[in-house]
Amino acid sequence: MKLNPDCIRDILITVESMEYNTAYTLTKLCTQLPSYSEEELNYHCLQLIDAGLLNAKAINVMGQISPQLWRIFDLTYPGHQFLADVRSDTTWNKTKKIAKNVGSESLHALKDIAVGVVTAAIQNQFGSH
């Protein structure tokens, strides 16, 4: 499955808005993000776990090759940092445009590009380029 940057961001925003100290299921995430399939959300959550951005638990289910998301607990600290960098629609759209122009929409590239976009915005506020 191809990584969908918008799905990644939408998951992070949704998980951040969830009640503290409560575990959520994939089913709950599906109801909050109906524009994505259960398979898409499961896949992207697994990628976020692997990237260290999502604190969640996946389990192996008999008869399935890929793990299944079991519970979502919260964002990790790096997950909060990444979301803070891409929360603004303006920053997010610039990040995606640059990623497309350079030909890399990997999560690693998106994180680096977002930091660059935010850094440039900060420098612009101070009048230095």
Long-range contacts (C-beta under 8 A, 24 or more apart in sequence): 1-39, 1-40, 1-43, 3-44, 3-47, 3-105, 3-106, 3-107, 4-36, 4-40, 4-44, 5-96, 5-99, 5-105, 5-110, 6-96, 7-33, 7-36, 7-40, 7-41, 7-44, 8-44, 8-47, 8-48, 8-107, 8-110, 9-83, 9-86, 9-92, 10-36, 11-41, 11-44, 11-45, 11-48, 11-54, 12-48, 12-53, 12-54, 12-75, 12-79, 12-82, 12-83, 12-86, 13-83, 13-87, 15-54, 15-72, 15-74, 15-75, 15-79, 16-75, 16-80, 16-83, 18-72, 18-74, 20-74, 23-71, 23-72, 23-73, 24-71, 24-72, 25-69, 25-70, 25-71, 25-72, 26-68, 26-69, 26-70, 26-72, 28-72, 29-69, 29-72, 41-69, 42-66, 42-68, 42-69, 45-69, 45-72, 47-107, 48-79, 51-107, 51-108, 52-76, 52-78, 52-79, 53-78, 53-79, 53-82, 53-107, 54-79, 55-79, 82-111, 82-114, 85-111, 85-114, 85-115, 85-117, 85-118, 86-110, 86-114, 91-117, 91-118, 91-121
